[in-house]
Amino acid sequence: MGLPDSRRPARQRVGLFLGLNLCKRGVLVQIAKIIECDVAECAYNNANQCHTPAVTIGGPTDHKCDSFCMSSNKGGFPDVTAVVGACKVAECTHNLDLECAAPGIKVGYVGHEIDCLTFTQG
């Protein structure tokens, strides 16, 4: 049967929440995955896939990827595809109480900024 979740090694626990469906205000919401990330310079990016367990997107006036990390060392978990852990972009149509209700998002450059390319003004 294995160890209880709290006692499993971190690599095993991480995979448990990916693809999780949540009910929020009567709406079934799947945690949005990062479908593609075009920011090769990010430490979490490998072959246009984000490998940190979760990212945070934006603030009240922007939709930047707050989890971007410039480093010569690669980070994250190779067997994990990131999800949106929090979205602080209140004016996005996909934002549901600081969670992303999009089926998935793309992250990339808008000018010199690293943004959520799925952002939709609402």
C-alpha positions as CSV (number, residue, x, y, z in Angstrom):
1,M,0.0,0.0,0.0
2,G,2.9,2.3,0.5
3,L,3.6,5.3,2.7
4,P,1.0,8.0,3.5
5,D,1.3,11.0,1.3
6,S,3.0,13.2,3.9
7,R,5.8,10.6,4.3
8,R,6.5,9.9,0.6
9,P,9.6,11.3,-0.9
10,A,9.0,14.7,-2.6
11,R,9.4,13.3,-6.1
12,Q,6.5,10.8,-5.5
13,R,4.2,13.5,-3.8
14,V,4.6,16.0,-6.7
15,G,2.9,13.7,-9.3
16,L,-0.1,13.2,-7.1
17,F,-1.6,16.6,-7.7
18,L,-1.0,16.9,-11.4
19,G,-4.2,16.6,-13.4
20,L,-6.3,17.1,-10.3
21,N,-9.9,18.4,-10.8
22,L,-11.3,20.8,-8.2
23,C,-14.7,22.1,-7.6
24,K,-14.8,25.9,-7.2
25,R,-18.1,27.8,-6.8
26,G,-19.9,24.9,-8.4
27,V,-17.6,24.8,-11.4
28,L,-15.3,21.8,-12.0
29,V,-11.8,23.2,-12.7
30,Q,-8.8,21.2,-13.7
31,I,-5.5,22.7,-12.6
32,A,-4.0,24.4,-15.8
33,K,-0.9,22.7,-17.1
34,I,1.9,24.6,-18.8
35,I,1.4,23.3,-22.3
36,E,4.5,25.0,-23.7
37,C,7.2,27.4,-22.6
38,D,9.3,29.2,-25.1
39,V,11.7,30.7,-22.6
40,A,14.8,28.5,-23.1
41,E,16.9,30.6,-20.7
42,C,14.7,29.6,-17.7
43,A,16.3,27.1,-15.3
44,Y,13.0,25.1,-15.3
45,N,12.8,24.8,-19.1
46,N,13.9,21.7,-20.9
47,A,12.8,21.2,-24.6
48,N,10.1,23.9,-24.3
49,Q,8.5,22.2,-21.3
50,C,8.4,23.6,-17.7
51,H,9.5,21.2,-15.1
52,T,8.9,23.0,-11.8
53,P,5.9,21.6,-9.9
54,A,3.9,24.9,-10.1
55,V,4.3,28.4,-11.4
56,T,2.8,31.7,-10.3
57,I,1.5,34.1,-13.0
58,G,1.3,37.8,-12.8
59,G,0.2,40.5,-10.5
60,P,-2.6,43.1,-10.5
61,T,-1.2,44.9,-13.6
62,D,0.8,42.3,-15.5
63,H,0.7,38.7,-16.6
64,K,4.3,37.8,-16.3
65,C,5.6,34.4,-15.2
66,D,6.7,35.1,-11.7
67,S,8.5,31.7,-11.5
68,F,11.0,32.5,-14.2
69,C,14.5,31.7,-12.9
70,M,17.7,32.6,-14.9
71,S,20.4,30.2,-13.9
72,S,23.2,28.2,-15.4
73,N,21.9,25.2,-13.3
74,K,18.8,23.4,-14.5
75,G,16.1,22.9,-11.9
76,G,12.8,21.3,-11.4
77,F,11.8,17.6,-11.8
78,P,12.5,16.0,-15.2
79,D,9.4,13.8,-14.9
80,V,7.0,16.7,-14.0
81,T,5.0,19.0,-16.2
82,A,4.3,22.3,-14.4
83,V,0.8,23.5,-13.5
84,V,-0.4,27.0,-12.6
85,G,-0.3,27.1,-8.9
86,A,-1.6,30.6,-8.6
87,C,-2.8,33.3,-11.0
88,K,-2.8,36.9,-9.7
89,V,-4.2,38.4,-12.9
90,A,-7.7,39.5,-11.9
91,E,-8.6,40.9,-15.3
92,C,-8.0,37.6,-17.1
93,T,-11.1,35.7,-18.2
94,H,-9.5,32.4,-17.0
95,N,-9.0,33.6,-13.5
96,L,-11.4,32.1,-11.0
97,D,-10.6,33.3,-7.4
98,L,-6.8,33.4,-8.1
99,E,-6.7,30.0,-9.9
100,C,-6.3,29.5,-13.6
101,A,-9.4,27.8,-15.2
102,A,-7.8,27.6,-18.7
103,P,-7.3,24.0,-20.0
104,G,-3.6,24.8,-20.3
105,I,-1.4,27.8,-20.9
106,K,1.6,28.8,-23.0
107,V,4.4,30.9,-21.6
108,G,6.7,33.0,-23.9
109,Y,8.0,36.4,-24.8
110,V,5.9,39.5,-25.3
111,G,8.6,42.0,-26.2
112,H,11.2,41.6,-23.5
113,E,8.7,40.3,-20.9
114,I,8.1,36.6,-20.1
115,D,4.3,36.4,-20.1
116,C,1.4,34.0,-20.0
117,L,0.5,34.0,-23.7
118,T,-3.0,32.5,-22.9
119,F,-4.0,35.7,-21.0
120,T,-7.3,37.0,-22.3
121,Q,-8.6,40.4,-21.2
122,G,-12.0,40.0,-19.6
